[in-house]
Amino acid sequence: MRIRHVRSGQAVDEPGKLPSVIKTEKGKCLTTTIFVKYYYEVKSGGNRLVSIVVAALPSGMLQARYNPTAQDTIWRAGRNAQSLGEVFRVRLVFDWLKEKRNWRVQRIPMTPQPFNWED
């Protein structure tokens, strides 16, 4: 998937690092990326895991649906200083991805809280 977003007021269109399809000994396989983010409650004496967010980034074949332009995006500029030669980085905005397809972002609370799959 291409990375299209606005950075410092300028439209950015960078190629992603994964191809939409990879070839294996079993044939062609669609690529997707899964992000997992852990949320903790900070307490003295240790942290407590509150929830886990799992996000499924779509294949580049779905570019037109998920990130057709720099303004219609799921990305936000990441922490890197291009002036210092740092590698280009972006952040996936879970809320923006969820707005496009709710099921692609799931918040899984820790027990005893119930988990319900969001379609």
Biopython code that builds the backbone (N, CA, C, O; Angstrom):
import numpy as np
from Bio.PDB.StructureBuilder import StructureBuilder

atoms = [
    (1, "MET", "N", (0.844, -1.178, 0.000)),
    (1, "MET", "CA", (0.000, 0.000, 0.000)),
    (1, "MET", "C", (0.887, 1.237, 0.000)),
    (1, "MET", "O", (1.895, 1.297, 0.703)),
    (2, "ARG", "N", (0.500, 2.204, -0.786)),
    (2, "ARG", "CA", (1.204, 3.478, -0.785)),
    (2, "ARG", "C", (0.806, 4.235, 0.477)),
    (2, "ARG", "O", (-0.286, 4.036, 1.008)),
    (3, "ILE", "N", (1.687, 5.094, 0.949)),
    (3, "ILE", "CA", (1.433, 5.909, 2.132)),
    (3, "ILE", "C", (1.111, 7.315, 1.643)),
    (3, "ILE", "O", (2.003, 8.063, 1.240)),
    (4, "ARG", "N", (-0.164, 7.666, 1.682)),
    (4, "ARG", "CA", (-0.602, 8.990, 1.227)),
    (4, "ARG", "C", (-1.151, 9.738, 2.429)),
    (4, "ARG", "O", (-2.098, 9.289, 3.075)),
    (5, "HIS", "N", (-0.551, 10.881, 2.723)),
    (5, "HIS", "CA", (-1.005, 11.728, 3.825)),
    (5, "HIS", "C", (-0.429, 13.130, 3.644)),
    (5, "HIS", "O", (0.348, 13.388, 2.725)),
    (6, "VAL", "N", (-0.825, 14.022, 4.538)),
    (6, "VAL", "CA", (-0.319, 15.394, 4.495)),
    (6, "VAL", "C", (0.681, 15.562, 5.627)),
    (6, "VAL", "O", (0.398, 15.227, 6.777)),
    (7, "ARG", "N", (1.850, 16.083, 5.290)),
    (7, "ARG", "CA", (2.916, 16.294, 6.270)),
    (7, "ARG", "C", (3.432, 17.716, 6.098)),
    (7, "ARG", "O", (3.877, 18.097, 5.015)),
    (8, "SER", "N", (3.372, 18.487, 7.159)),
    (8, "SER", "CA", (3.809, 19.891, 7.125)),
    (8, "SER", "C", (3.123, 20.666, 6.001)),
    (8, "SER", "O", (3.740, 21.497, 5.334)),
    (9, "GLY", "N", (1.823, 20.376, 5.803)),
    (9, "GLY", "CA", (1.050, 21.086, 4.800)),
    (9, "GLY", "C", (1.249, 20.615, 3.366)),
    (9, "GLY", "O", (0.635, 21.162, 2.450)),
    (10, "GLN", "N", (2.103, 19.604, 3.153)),
    (10, "GLN", "CA", (2.401, 19.098, 1.814)),
    (10, "GLN", "C", (1.885, 17.666, 1.656)),
    (10, "GLN", "O", (2.029, 16.847, 2.564)),
    (11, "ALA", "N", (1.287, 17.369, 0.507)),
    (11, "ALA", "CA", (0.839, 16.016, 0.221)),
    (11, "ALA", "C", (2.054, 15.111, 0.033)),
    (11, "ALA", "O", (3.004, 15.473, -0.661)),
    (12, "VAL", "N", (2.018, 13.940, 0.651)),
    (12, "VAL", "CA", (3.092, 12.946, 0.567)),
    (12, "VAL", "C", (2.513, 11.676, -0.046)),
    (12, "VAL", "O", (1.403, 11.272, 0.299)),
    (13, "ASP", "N", (3.250, 11.047, -0.946)),
    (13, "ASP", "CA", (2.847, 9.787, -1.559)),
    (13, "ASP", "C", (4.097, 8.911, -1.641)),
    (13, "ASP", "O", (4.891, 9.029, -2.575)),
    (14, "GLU", "N", (4.260, 8.038, -0.659)),
    (14, "GLU", "CA", (5.445, 7.171, -0.566)),
    (14, "GLU", "C", (5.040, 5.719, -0.823)),
    (14, "GLU", "O", (3.977, 5.292, -0.372)),
    (15, "PRO", "N", (5.852, 4.967, -1.526)),
    (15, "PRO", "CA", (5.536, 3.545, -1.691)),
    (15, "PRO", "C", (5.759, 2.795, -0.382)),
    (15, "PRO", "O", (6.698, 3.076, 0.363)),
    (16, "GLY", "N", (4.871, 1.832, -0.117)),
    (16, "GLY", "CA", (5.055, 0.967, 1.044)),
    (16, "GLY", "C", (6.182, -0.016, 0.788)),
    (16, "GLY", "O", (6.687, -0.103, -0.332)),
    (17, "LYS", "N", (6.575, -0.747, 1.798)),
    (17, "LYS", "CA", (7.706, -1.675, 1.660)),
    (17, "LYS", "C", (7.283, -3.089, 1.284)),
    (17, "LYS", "O", (8.109, -3.879, 0.826)),
    (18, "LEU", "N", (5.988, -3.422, 1.473)),
    (18, "LEU", "CA", (5.520, -4.765, 1.132)),
    (18, "LEU", "C", (4.765, -4.747, -0.192)),
    (18, "LEU", "O", (4.006, -3.814, -0.454)),
    (19, "PRO", "N", (4.960, -5.757, -1.027)),
    (19, "PRO", "CA", (4.148, -5.848, -2.240)),
    (19, "PRO", "C", (2.720, -6.268, -1.872)),
    (19, "PRO", "O", (2.500, -6.807, -0.788)),
    (20, "SER", "N", (1.763, -6.032, -2.750)),
    (20, "SER", "CA", (0.365, -6.432, -2.492)),
    (20, "SER", "C", (0.219, -7.946, -2.470)),
    (20, "SER", "O", (-0.632, -8.491, -1.767)),
    (21, "VAL", "N", (1.056, -8.613, -3.247)),
    (21, "VAL", "CA", (1.024, -10.077, -3.339)),
    (21, "VAL", "C", (2.464, -10.576, -3.300)),
    (21, "VAL", "O", (3.352, -9.995, -3.925)),
    (22, "ILE", "N", (2.682, -11.650, -2.564)),
    (22, "ILE", "CA", (4.001, -12.286, -2.585)),
    (22, "ILE", "C", (3.867, -13.677, -3.191)),
    (22, "ILE", "O", (2.827, -14.325, -3.073)),
    (23, "LYS", "N", (4.933, -14.121, -3.837)),
    (23, "LYS", "CA", (4.931, -15.452, -4.436)),
    (23, "LYS", "C", (5.648, -16.399, -3.485)),
    (23, "LYS", "O", (6.745, -16.108, -3.009)),
    (24, "THR", "N", (5.016, -17.527, -3.218)),
    (24, "THR", "CA", (5.616, -18.558, -2.375)),
    (24, "THR", "C", (5.615, -19.872, -3.141)),
    (24, "THR", "O", (5.108, -19.941, -4.260)),
    (25, "GLU", "N", (6.176, -20.905, -2.546)),
    (25, "GLU", "CA", (6.177, -22.213, -3.193)),
    (25, "GLU", "C", (4.753, -22.758, -3.341)),
    (25, "GLU", "O", (4.520, -23.662, -4.144)),
    (26, "LYS", "N", (3.798, -22.218, -2.573)),
    (26, "LYS", "CA", (2.403, -22.654, -2.658)),
    (26, "LYS", "C", (1.565, -21.768, -3.571)),
    (26, "LYS", "O", (0.364, -21.994, -3.725)),
    (27, "GLY", "N", (2.190, -20.761, -4.177)),
    (27, "GLY", "CA", (1.465, -19.867, -5.068)),
    (27, "GLY", "C", (1.494, -18.431, -4.572)),
    (27, "GLY", "O", (2.325, -18.062, -3.742)),
    (28, "LYS", "N", (0.578, -17.629, -5.093)),
    (28, "LYS", "CA", (0.515, -16.219, -4.719)),
    (28, "LYS", "C", (-0.280, -16.052, -3.426)),
    (28, "LYS", "O", (-1.303, -16.703, -3.212)),
    (29, "CYS", "N", (0.223, -15.156, -2.567)),
    (29, "CYS", "CA", (-0.430, -14.895, -1.285)),
    (29, "CYS", "C", (-0.635, -13.395, -1.114)),
    (29, "CYS", "O", (0.272, -12.599, -1.356)),
    (30, "LEU", "N", (-1.821, -13.029, -0.701)),
    (30, "LEU", "CA", (-2.162, -11.642, -0.426)),
    (30, "LEU", "C", (-1.467, -11.206, 0.858)),
    (30, "LEU", "O", (-1.506, -11.929, 1.853)),
    (31, "THR", "N", (-0.839, -10.050, 0.854)),
    (31, "THR", "CA", (-0.171, -9.580, 2.067)),
    (31, "THR", "C", (-1.103, -8.664, 2.861)),
    (31, "THR", "O", (-1.897, -7.910, 2.299)),
    (32, "THR", "N", (-0.980, -8.753, 4.157)),
    (32, "THR", "CA", (-1.662, -7.844, 5.073)),
    (32, "THR", "C", (-0.763, -7.713, 6.292)),
    (32, "THR", "O", (0.074, -8.579, 6.549)),
    (33, "THR", "N", (-0.932, -6.652, 7.027)),
    (33, "THR", "CA", (-0.112, -6.408, 8.207)),
    (33, "THR", "C", (-1.037, -6.278, 9.411)),
    (33, "THR", "O", (-2.059, -5.595, 9.344)),
    (34, "ILE", "N", (-0.681, -6.925, 10.493)),
    (34, "ILE", "CA", (-1.456, -6.853, 11.731)),
    (34, "ILE", "C", (-0.647, -6.052, 12.745)),
    (34, "ILE", "O", (0.519, -6.352, 13.001)),
    (35, "PHE", "N", (-1.281, -5.024, 13.320)),
    (35, "PHE", "CA", (-0.672, -4.228, 14.382)),
    (35, "PHE", "C", (-1.319, -4.610, 15.706)),
    (35, "PHE", "O", (-2.529, -4.825, 15.779)),
    (36, "VAL", "N", (-0.505, -4.691, 16.744)),
    (36, "VAL", "CA", (-1.009, -4.976, 18.089)),
    (36, "VAL", "C", (-0.465, -3.908, 19.023)),
    (36, "VAL", "O", (0.745, -3.700, 19.110)),
    (37, "LYS", "N", (-1.377, -3.231, 19.722)),
    (37, "LYS", "CA", (-0.974, -2.175, 20.655)),
    (37, "LYS", "C", (-1.516, -2.517, 22.033)),
    (37, "LYS", "O", (-2.688, -2.863, 22.184)),
    (38, "TYR", "N", (-0.658, -2.418, 23.027)),
    (38, "TYR", "CA", (-1.012, -2.740, 24.410)),
    (38, "TYR", "C", (-1.262, -1.452, 25.184)),
    (38, "TYR", "O", (-0.473, -0.511, 25.100)),
    (39, "TYR", "N", (-2.362, -1.408, 25.939)),
    (39, "TYR", "CA", (-2.697, -0.249, 26.775)),
    (39, "TYR", "C", (-2.601, -0.655, 28.240)),
    (39, "TYR", "O", (-3.222, -1.623, 28.681)),
    (40, "TYR", "N", (-1.804, 0.114, 28.982)),
    (40, "TYR", "CA", (-1.571, -0.173, 30.396)),
    (40, "TYR", "C", (-2.101, 0.946, 31.274)),
    (40, "TYR", "O", (-2.149, 2.106, 30.866)),
    (41, "GLU", "N", (-2.495, 0.584, 32.475)),
    (41, "GLU", "CA", (-2.804, 1.548, 33.523)),
    (41, "GLU", "C", (-1.560, 1.615, 34.401)),
    (41, "GLU", "O", (-1.122, 0.604, 34.950)),
    (42, "VAL", "N", (-0.997, 2.811, 34.528)),
    (42, "VAL", "CA", (0.234, 2.972, 35.296)),
    (42, "VAL", "C", (-0.122, 3.112, 36.769)),
    (42, "VAL", "O", (-0.894, 3.987, 37.161)),
    (43, "LYS", "N", (0.456, 2.233, 37.570)),
    (43, "LYS", "CA", (0.215, 2.247, 39.015)),
    (43, "LYS", "C", (1.551, 2.115, 39.729)),
    (43, "LYS", "O", (2.498, 1.533, 39.200)),
    (44, "SER", "N", (1.613, 2.657, 40.925)),
    (44, "SER", "CA", (2.830, 2.438, 41.716)),
    (44, "SER", "C", (2.891, 0.960, 42.070)),
    (44, "SER", "O", (1.888, 0.365, 42.462)),
    (45, "GLY", "N", (4.039, 0.388, 41.933)),
    (45, "GLY", "CA", (4.200, -1.037, 42.203)),
    (45, "GLY", "C", (4.000, -1.907, 40.981)),
    (45, "GLY", "O", (4.081, -3.131, 41.082)),
    (46, "GLY", "N", (3.740, -1.306, 39.822)),
    (46, "GLY", "CA", (3.598, -2.097, 38.596)),
    (46, "GLY", "C", (2.469, -1.605, 37.723)),
    (46, "GLY", "O", (1.570, -0.901, 38.184)),
    (47, "ASN", "N", (2.519, -1.974, 36.482)),
    (47, "ASN", "CA", (1.492, -1.575, 35.523)),
    (47, "ASN", "C", (0.508, -2.713, 35.321)),
    (47, "ASN", "O", (0.850, -3.886, 35.473)),
    (48, "ARG", "N", (-0.741, -2.344, 34.972)),
    (48, "ARG", "CA", (-1.779, -3.347, 34.745)),
    (48, "ARG", "C", (-2.248, -3.237, 33.299)),
    (48, "ARG", "O", (-2.629, -2.159, 32.844)),
    (49, "LEU", "N", (-2.217, -4.359, 32.579)),
    (49, "LEU", "CA", (-2.704, -4.394, 31.203)),
    (49, "LEU", "C", (-4.216, -4.205, 31.218)),
    (49, "LEU", "O", (-4.931, -4.967, 31.868)),
    (50, "VAL", "N", (-4.709, -3.183, 30.499)),
    (50, "VAL", "CA", (-6.130, -2.849, 30.473)),
    (50, "VAL", "C", (-6.802, -3.422, 29.226)),
    (50, "VAL", "O", (-7.887, -3.998, 29.302)),
    (51, "SER", "N", (-6.136, -3.253, 28.064)),
    (51, "SER", "CA", (-6.713, -3.750, 26.816)),
    (51, "SER", "C", (-5.627, -3.886, 25.760)),
    (51, "SER", "O", (-4.513, -3.380, 25.900)),
    (52, "ILE", "N", (-5.997, -4.588, 24.704)),
    (52, "ILE", "CA", (-5.133, -4.767, 23.549)),
    (52, "ILE", "C", (-5.935, -4.351, 22.324)),
    (52, "ILE", "O", (-7.093, -4.743, 22.183)),
    (53, "VAL", "N", (-5.336, -3.562, 21.438)),
    (53, "VAL", "CA", (-5.981, -3.206, 20.178)),
    (53, "VAL", "C", (-5.267, -3.969, 19.065)),
    (53, "VAL", "O", (-4.040, -3.953, 18.967)),
    (54, "VAL", "N", (-6.061, -4.636, 18.231)),
    (54, "VAL", "CA", (-5.552, -5.364, 17.076)),
    (54, "VAL", "C", (-6.112, -4.680, 15.841)),
    (54, "VAL", "O", (-7.324, -4.507, 15.719)),
    (55, "ALA", "N", (-5.225, -4.288, 14.915)),
    (55, "ALA", "CA", (-5.642, -3.598, 13.696)),
    (55, "ALA", "C", (-5.097, -4.337, 12.481)),
    (55, "ALA", "O", (-3.922, -4.701, 12.436)),
    (56, "ALA", "N", (-5.961, -4.554, 11.502)),
    (56, "ALA", "CA", (-5.592, -5.254, 10.276)),
    (56, "ALA", "C", (-5.470, -4.249, 9.137)),
    (56, "ALA", "O", (-6.475, -3.759, 8.620)),
    (57, "LEU", "N", (-4.239, -3.947, 8.751)),
    (57, "LEU", "CA", (-3.988, -3.037, 7.628)),
    (57, "LEU", "C", (-4.298, -3.773, 6.335)),
    (57, "LEU", "O", (-3.818, -4.891, 6.141)),
    (58, "PRO", "N", (-5.081, -3.184, 5.449)),
    (58, "PRO", "CA", (-5.441, -3.878, 4.216)),
    (58, "PRO", "C", (-4.282, -3.977, 3.228)),
    (58, "PRO", "O", (-3.289, -3.256, 3.323)),
    (59, "SER", "N", (-4.442, -4.886, 2.290)),
    (59, "SER", "CA", (-3.489, -5.046, 1.202)),
    (59, "SER", "C", (-3.497, -3.798, 0.328)),
    (59, "SER", "O", (-4.481, -3.059, 0.294)),
    (60, "GLY", "N", (-2.417, -3.575, -0.361)),
    (60, "GLY", "CA", (-2.324, -2.465, -1.294)),
    (60, "GLY", "C", (-3.345, -2.536, -2.417)),
    (60, "GLY", "O", (-3.616, -1.527, -3.067)),
    (61, "MET", "N", (-3.919, -3.715, -2.655)),
    (61, "MET", "CA", (-4.960, -3.842, -3.673)),
    (61, "MET", "C", (-6.200, -3.025, -3.301)),
    (61, "MET", "O", (-7.033, -2.725, -4.156)),
    (62, "LEU", "N", (-6.314, -2.672, -2.028)),
    (62, "LEU", "CA", (-7.468, -1.912, -1.552)),
    (62, "LEU", "C", (-7.141, -0.440, -1.333)),
    (62, "LEU", "O", (-7.838, 0.257, -0.595)),
    (63, "GLN", "N", (-6.090, 0.022, -1.971)),
    (63, "GLN", "CA", (-5.642, 1.419, -1.843)),
    (63, "GLN", "C", (-6.787, 2.404, -2.078)),
    (63, "GLN", "O", (-6.963, 3.339, -1.297)),
    (64, "ALA", "N", (-7.554, 2.211, -3.126)),
    (64, "ALA", "CA", (-8.618, 3.163, -3.492)),
    (64, "ALA", "C", (-9.692, 3.269, -2.423)),
    (64, "ALA", "O", (-10.343, 4.308, -2.314)),
    (65, "ARG", "N", (-9.892, 2.233, -1.638)),
    (65, "ARG", "CA", (-10.907, 2.258, -0.583)),
    (65, "ARG", "C", (-10.386, 2.887, 0.701)),
    (65, "ARG", "O", (-11.115, 3.612, 1.378)),
    (66, "TYR", "N", (-9.121, 2.612, 1.044)),
    (66, "TYR", "CA", (-8.605, 2.995, 2.354)),
    (66, "TYR", "C", (-7.727, 4.236, 2.361)),
    (66, "TYR", "O", (-7.666, 4.930, 3.376)),
    (67, "ASN", "N", (-7.050, 4.536, 1.267)),
    (67, "ASN", "CA", (-6.140, 5.679, 1.237)),
    (67, "ASN", "C", (-5.987, 6.209, -0.195)),
    (67, "ASN", "O", (-4.890, 6.198, -0.755)),
    (68, "PRO", "N", (-7.105, 6.676, -0.781)),
    (68, "PRO", "CA", (-7.040, 7.100, -2.174)),
    (68, "PRO", "C", (-6.254, 8.380, -2.407)),
    (68, "PRO", "O", (-5.672, 8.560, -3.476)),
    (69, "THR", "N", (-6.228, 9.284, -1.411)),
    (69, "THR", "CA", (-5.524, 10.561, -1.559)),
    (69, "THR", "C", (-4.825, 10.911, -0.248)),
    (69, "THR", "O", (-5.025, 10.255, 0.774)),
    (70, "ALA", "N", (-4.019, 11.935, -0.296)),
    (70, "ALA", "CA", (-3.333, 12.403, 0.917)),
    (70, "ALA", "C", (-4.327, 12.948, 1.939)),
    (70, "ALA", "O", (-4.068, 12.911, 3.142)),
    (71, "GLN", "N", (-5.457, 13.450, 1.463)),
    (71, "GLN", "CA", (-6.466, 14.007, 2.360)),
    (71, "GLN", "C", (-7.416, 12.933, 2.890)),
    (71, "GLN", "O", (-7.936, 13.072, 3.997)),
    (72, "ASP", "N", (-7.649, 11.888, 2.139)),
    (72, "ASP", "CA", (-8.505, 10.769, 2.536)),
    (72, "ASP", "C", (-7.574, 9.629, 2.910)),
    (72, "ASP", "O", (-7.241, 8.781, 2.081)),
    (73, "THR", "N", (-7.161, 9.622, 4.166)),
    (73, "THR", "CA", (-6.034, 8.790, 4.582)),
    (73, "THR", "C", (-6.308, 8.040, 5.879)),
    (73, "THR", "O", (-7.292, 8.302, 6.570)),
    (74, "ILE", "N", (-5.438, 7.123, 6.188)),
    (74, "ILE", "CA", (-5.441, 6.419, 7.476)),
    (74, "ILE", "C", (-4.108, 6.645, 8.202)),
    (74, "ILE", "O", (-3.846, 6.026, 9.234)),
    (75, "TRP", "N", (-3.274, 7.531, 7.661)),
    (75, "TRP", "CA", (-1.912, 7.759, 8.155)),
    (75, "TRP", "C", (-1.737, 9.152, 8.744)),
    (75, "TRP", "O", (-2.405, 10.104, 8.340)),
    (76, "ARG", "N", (-0.837, 9.250, 9.696)),
    (76, "ARG", "CA", (-0.396, 10.530, 10.277)),
    (76, "ARG", "C", (1.131, 10.507, 10.269)),
    (76, "ARG", "O", (1.750, 9.448, 10.378)),
    (77, "ALA", "N", (1.717, 11.673, 10.139)),
    (77, "ALA", "CA", (3.183, 11.771, 10.126)),
    (77, "ALA", "C", (3.766, 11.141, 11.386)),
    (77, "ALA", "O", (3.231, 11.313, 12.481)),
    (78, "GLY", "N", (4.857, 10.416, 11.223)),
    (78, "GLY", "CA", (5.541, 9.787, 12.349)),
    (78, "GLY", "C", (6.662, 10.660, 12.870)),
    (78, "GLY", "O", (6.921, 11.747, 12.354)),
    (79, "ARG", "N", (7.318, 10.167, 13.898)),
    (79, "ARG", "CA", (8.423, 10.902, 14.499)),
    (79, "ARG", "C", (9.724, 10.582, 13.781)),
    (79, "ARG", "O", (10.368, 9.569, 14.053)),
    (80, "ASN", "N", (10.093, 11.442, 12.878)),
    (80, "ASN", "CA", (11.397, 11.339, 12.239)),
    (80, "ASN", "C", (11.795, 12.724, 11.756)),
    (80, "ASN", "O", (10.949, 13.540, 11.391)),
    (81, "ALA", "N", (13.064, 12.967, 11.760)),
    (81, "ALA", "CA", (13.596, 14.254, 11.305)),
    (81, "ALA", "C", (14.272, 14.035, 9.961)),
    (81, "ALA", "O", (15.400, 13.547, 9.894)),
    (82, "GLN", "N", (13.581, 14.396, 8.902)),
    (82, "GLN", "CA", (14.162, 14.222, 7.574)),
    (82, "GLN", "C", (15.416, 15.064, 7.415)),
    (82, "GLN", "O", (16.335, 14.689, 6.687)),
    (83, "SER", "N", (15.455, 16.218, 8.107)),
    (83, "SER", "CA", (16.633, 17.088, 8.028)),
    (83, "SER", "C", (17.867, 16.420, 8.626)),
    (83, "SER", "O", (18.994, 16.800, 8.307)),
    (84, "LEU", "N", (17.662, 15.419, 9.497)),
    (84, "LEU", "CA", (18.776, 14.681, 10.091)),
    (84, "LEU", "C", (19.021, 13.348, 9.388)),
    (84, "LEU", "O", (19.831, 12.539, 9.842)),
    (85, "GLY", "N", (18.318, 13.124, 8.283)),
    (85, "GLY", "CA", (18.515, 11.896, 7.521)),
    (85, "GLY", "C", (17.823, 10.682, 8.103)),
    (85, "GLY", "O", (18.141, 9.551, 7.735)),
    (86, "GLU", "N", (16.877, 10.900, 9.011)),
    (86, "GLU", "CA", (16.178, 9.762, 9.605)),
    (86, "GLU", "C", (15.210, 9.144, 8.597)),
    (86, "GLU", "O", (14.706, 9.826, 7.705)),
    (87, "VAL", "N", (14.964, 7.864, 8.752)),
    (87, "VAL", "CA", (14.103, 7.106, 7.859)),
    (87, "VAL", "C", (12.657, 7.605, 7.975)),
    (87, "VAL", "O", (12.184, 7.928, 9.064)),
    (88, "PHE", "N", (11.978, 7.661, 6.845)),
    (88, "PHE", "CA", (10.572, 8.053, 6.771)),
    (88, "PHE", "C", (9.721, 7.145, 7.654)),
    (88, "PHE", "O", (9.832, 5.921, 7.582)),
    (89, "ARG", "N", (8.874, 7.743, 8.482)),
    (89, "ARG", "CA", (7.967, 6.969, 9.332)),
    (89, "ARG", "C", (6.587, 7.616, 9.342)),
    (89, "ARG", "O", (6.455, 8.834, 9.220)),
    (90, "VAL", "N", (5.571, 6.788, 9.488)),
    (90, "VAL", "CA", (4.199, 7.254, 9.663)),
    (90, "VAL", "C", (3.550, 6.451, 10.781)),
    (90, "VAL", "O", (4.092, 5.447, 11.243)),
    (91, "ARG", "N", (2.387, 6.912, 11.201)),
    (91, "ARG", "CA", (1.604, 6.201, 12.206)),
    (91, "ARG", "C", (0.248, 5.864, 11.613)),
    (91, "ARG", "O", (-0.372, 6.698, 10.953)),
    (92, "LEU", "N", (-0.206, 4.662, 11.844)),
    (92, "LEU", "CA", (-1.549, 4.261, 11.462)),
    (92, "LEU", "C", (-2.506, 4.846, 12.491)),
    (92, "LEU", "O", (-2.317, 4.653, 13.692)),
    (93, "VAL", "N", (-3.539, 5.565, 12.027)),
    (93, "VAL", "CA", (-4.527, 6.148, 12.937)),
    (93, "VAL", "C", (-5.689, 5.160, 13.029)),
    (93, "VAL", "O", (-6.487, 5.034, 12.100)),
    (94, "PHE", "N", (-5.770, 4.464, 14.159)),
    (94, "PHE", "CA", (-6.779, 3.426, 14.345)),
    (94, "PHE", "C", (-8.189, 3.959, 14.116)),
    (94, "PHE", "O", (-8.994, 3.299, 13.460)),
    (95, "ASP", "N", (-8.501, 5.134, 14.641)),
    (95, "ASP", "CA", (-9.851, 5.694, 14.494)),
    (95, "ASP", "C", (-10.201, 5.938, 13.028)),
    (95, "ASP", "O", (-11.340, 5.705, 12.624)),
    (96, "TRP", "N", (-9.254, 6.399, 12.233)),
    (96, "TRP", "CA", (-9.523, 6.658, 10.812)),
    (96, "TRP", "C", (-9.734, 5.353, 10.058)),
    (96, "TRP", "O", (-10.591, 5.277, 9.178)),
    (97, "LEU", "N", (-8.954, 4.320, 10.399)),
    (97, "LEU", "CA", (-9.139, 3.010, 9.768)),
    (97, "LEU", "C", (-10.486, 2.429, 10.178)),
    (97, "LEU", "O", (-11.199, 1.867, 9.347)),
    (98, "LYS", "N", (-10.833, 2.559, 11.435)),
    (98, "LYS", "CA", (-12.099, 2.045, 11.957)),
    (98, "LYS", "C", (-13.291, 2.732, 11.284)),
    (98, "LYS", "O", (-14.314, 2.090, 11.044)),
    (99, "GLU", "N", (-13.173, 4.018, 10.980)),
    (99, "GLU", "CA", (-14.244, 4.733, 10.277)),
    (99, "GLU", "C", (-14.491, 4.153, 8.890)),
    (99, "GLU", "O", (-15.618, 4.168, 8.394)),
    (100, "LYS", "N", (-13.439, 3.647, 8.271)),
    (100, "LYS", "CA", (-13.571, 3.100, 6.920)),
    (100, "LYS", "C", (-14.141, 1.680, 6.943)),
    (100, "LYS", "O", (-14.995, 1.347, 6.121)),
    (101, "ARG", "N", (-13.687, 0.859, 7.855)),
    (101, "ARG", "CA", (-14.197, -0.504, 8.045)),
    (101, "ARG", "C", (-14.037, -0.842, 9.530)),
    (101, "ARG", "O", (-12.938, -1.115, 10.012)),
    (102, "ASN", "N", (-15.143, -0.816, 10.217)),
    (102, "ASN", "CA", (-15.157, -0.987, 11.670)),
    (102, "ASN", "C", (-14.429, -2.249, 12.134)),
    (102, "ASN", "O", (-13.703, -2.213, 13.127)),
    (103, "TRP", "N", (-14.616, -3.361, 11.424)),
    (103, "TRP", "CA", (-14.068, -4.639, 11.865)),
    (103, "TRP", "C", (-12.539, -4.688, 11.830)),
    (103, "TRP", "O", (-11.943, -5.559, 12.463)),
    (104, "ARG", "N", (-11.891, -3.768, 11.101)),
    (104, "ARG", "CA", (-10.432, -3.816, 10.980)),
    (104, "ARG", "C", (-9.702, -3.413, 12.263)),
    (104, "ARG", "O", (-8.501, -3.653, 12.382)),
    (105, "VAL", "N", (-10.403, -2.806, 13.221)),
    (105, "VAL", "CA", (-9.785, -2.408, 14.491)),
    (105, "VAL", "C", (-10.646, -2.960, 15.630)),
    (105, "VAL", "O", (-11.821, -2.617, 15.761)),
    (106, "GLN", "N", (-10.048, -3.808, 16.435)),
    (106, "GLN", "CA", (-10.757, -4.432, 17.549)),
    (106, "GLN", "C", (-10.039, -4.122, 18.856)),
    (106, "GLN", "O", (-8.833, -4.333, 18.979)),
    (107, "ARG", "N", (-10.798, -3.616, 19.839)),
    (107, "ARG", "CA", (-10.245, -3.395, 21.181)),
    (107, "ARG", "C", (-10.664, -4.578, 22.038)),
    (107, "ARG", "O", (-11.852, -4.850, 22.212)),
    (108, "ILE", "N", (-9.663, -5.278, 22.573)),
    (108, "ILE", "CA", (-9.915, -6.467, 23.385)),
    (108, "ILE", "C", (-9.617, -6.116, 24.840)),
    (108, "ILE", "O", (-8.454, -5.961, 25.212)),
    (109, "PRO", "N", (-10.654, -5.991, 25.663)),
    (109, "PRO", "CA", (-10.428, -5.671, 27.076)),
    (109, "PRO", "C", (-9.949, -6.911, 27.828)),
    (109, "PRO", "O", (-10.189, -8.041, 27.401)),
    (110, "MET", "N", (-9.282, -6.690, 28.933)),
    (110, "MET", "CA", (-8.836, -7.800, 29.756)),
    (110, "MET", "C", (-9.994, -8.262, 30.649)),
    (110, "MET", "O", (-10.885, -7.481, 30.985)),
    (111, "THR", "N", (-9.963, -9.519, 31.018)),
    (111, "THR", "CA", (-11.011, -10.049, 31.887)),
    (111, "THR", "C", (-11.011, -9.283, 33.205)),
    (111, "THR", "O", (-9.940, -8.889, 33.666)),
    (112, "PRO", "N", (-12.116, -9.064, 33.806)),
    (112, "PRO", "CA", (-13.415, -9.711, 33.569)),
    (112, "PRO", "C", (-14.290, -9.001, 32.555)),
    (112, "PRO", "O", (-15.451, -9.378, 32.397)),
    (113, "GLN", "N", (-13.786, -7.987, 31.860)),
    (113, "GLN", "CA", (-14.591, -7.265, 30.863)),
    (113, "GLN", "C", (-14.864, -8.175, 29.671)),
    (113, "GLN", "O", (-13.969, -8.890, 29.219)),
    (114, "PRO", "N", (-16.090, -8.154, 29.162)),
    (114, "PRO", "CA", (-16.415, -9.006, 28.008)),
    (114, "PRO", "C", (-15.859, -8.408, 26.717)),
    (114, "PRO", "O", (-15.683, -7.196, 26.594)),
    (115, "PHE", "N", (-15.590, -9.289, 25.767)),
    (115, "PHE", "CA", (-15.151, -8.847, 24.435)),
    (115, "PHE", "C", (-16.231, -9.196, 23.429)),
    (115, "PHE", "O", (-16.718, -10.326, 23.393)),
    (116, "ASN", "N", (-16.601, -8.221, 22.615)),
    (116, "ASN", "CA", (-17.563, -8.445, 21.536)),
    (116, "ASN", "C", (-16.922, -7.991, 20.235)),
    (116, "ASN", "O", (-16.459, -6.856, 20.127)),
    (117, "TRP", "N", (-16.895, -8.878, 19.246)),
    (117, "TRP", "CA", (-16.338, -8.561, 17.942)),
    (117, "TRP", "C", (-17.167, -7.455, 17.295)),
    (117, "TRP", "O", (-18.394, -7.548, 17.245)),
    (118, "GLU", "N", (-16.507, -6.413, 16.801)),
    (118, "GLU", "CA", (-17.205, -5.324, 16.132)),
    (118, "GLU", "C", (-17.171, -5.542, 14.629)),
    (118, "GLU", "O", (-16.103, -5.590, 14.019)),
    (119, "ASP", "N", (-18.360, -5.675, 14.037)),
    (119, "ASP", "CA", (-18.463, -5.865, 12.587)),
    (119, "ASP", "C", (-18.310, -4.583, 11.837)),
    (119, "ASP", "O", (-18.373, -4.577, 10.607)),
]
sb = StructureBuilder()
sb.init_structure("model")
sb.init_model(0)
sb.init_chain("A")
sb.init_seg("    ")
for serial, (resi, resn, name, xyz) in enumerate(atoms, 1):
    if name == "N":
        sb.init_residue(resn, " ", resi, " ")
    sb.init_atom(name, np.array(xyz, "f"), 0.0, 1.0, " ", f" {name:<3s}", serial, name[0])
structure = sb.get_structure()
